[in-house]
Amino acid sequence: MAKVESAFKEELDKVLKDGFSAAELDADEAGWLQSRQVQRSDDAGLAQILAARDYDGRTLVWDGELESKVRALKVDEVHAALRHELDPAGISIFKAGDFKKAAAAAGTK
């Protein structure tokens, strides 16, 4: 567990310091947009989206506007938002499980 926690903190520090590359942002954006398109291509997925938009008082125009805003994001805007919104000191890490059993399986105490 300590290794996972340490790796998480290292990655978070790295992202806050260096941010993401333009290629990473482009790939993530494309994947997100494609997943939304796939969800809309399925009758059940589309029905779920329409129900959620109706509940929120929105239409699919809202989705189009959101996707346009995401497409327009620049790397420096994403970095600024990450630095503004993410505070490593404010992140709580919770651990749950049978740690005695895990330690015994790993051969440690």
Stockholm file with secondary structure:
# STOCKHOLM 1.0

chainA/1-109         MAKVESAFKEELDKVLKDGFSAAELDADEAGWLQSRQVQRSDDAGLAQILAARDYDGRTLVWDGELESKVRALKVDEVHAALRHELDPAGISIFKAGDFKKAAAAAGTK
#=GR chainA/1-109 SS CHHHHHHHHHHHHHHHHHCCCHHHHHHHHHHHHHHHHHHHHSHHHHHHHHHHHHHHTCCHHHHHHHHHHHHHCCHHHHHHHHHHHCCGGGCCCCCCSCHHHHHHHHTCC
#=GC SS_cons         CHHHHHHHHHHHHHHHHHCCCHHHHHHHHHHHHHHHHHHHHSHHHHHHHHHHHHHHTCCHHHHHHHHHHHHHCCHHHHHHHHHHHCCGGGCCCCCCSCHHHHHHHHTCC
//
